[in-house]
């Protein structure tokens, strides 16, 4: 992969399988649902989740997709 111009990136992430993670996620979801700004926050989450909705998928099938990324240049 290095010969193709890629580099290795390594990251440490929370272990989502652990009971501690599940407990903390549950506590944070309770805090969010009891927040005075919960409706605004949920509207934001809904707005950024649209890309995976049935409506978005149907729109993608009806129009040719336009890539939002830049293709890497081919080595000469």
N, C-alpha and C positions, 0 to 999 in steps of 0.2 A: 504494500500500500504506500510506503514511503516513496518508492520509485514512481508512483503515480501522482505524487505531490500531496499526500495526506500525512497528517501527524496524529499520534496517539494522544487521546485526552482521557484521563481517568478521574472519576468523581466519586466521592463518598455520599451516599444518600441514606435517608432513614430506612430502617427495615420495616416495611409496611406489613410484614407478617407477624410482628411481635405484639404481645398483649399490651405493652406500654404504648405503642403507637396507636392501637385501636382505642385505648382508654383516652389518650390525649386528643385524638380526632373527635371522639364523642363529646368530650368537654368543650372543645372549640366550636363544634356545631351547635351545642346548647347555648353558648355565649352569643354566637351569631344570630340564632333564631330569637333570642331575647333582646337583641340590640334595638335601640330606638330608631336606627337607620336601616333596619332589616329590609324594608321594602325597596329602598334605593339600591342597596347592595345586591338584592336578588334580581332587580331589573338589569343591573350591570352584568351579572353572571349570565342571565338569559340572553343579553345582547351579544356577548362574546361566544356563546354556545350555539348560535344560529348556524354557523358553518357546517355543523354536523346534523342539522335537522332534516326531516324528510323534504321540506320545501327547498332547502339548499341543494340537496342531492338531486332532486327533480330538475332544478334549474341548471345544474352542472351537466346533466344528461341532455338537456335541450340545446345547450350552446357549447361550442368548443371551448375547453378550459384555456385560460390565459395564464401562463406560468408567472408567479410572483417572484421567482428566484432568477439569478443570473447563472447561466450554464458556465462551468469552468472552461477556461481556454484549453484547447488541445495543445499538447507539447509539440514543438516543431522538430 
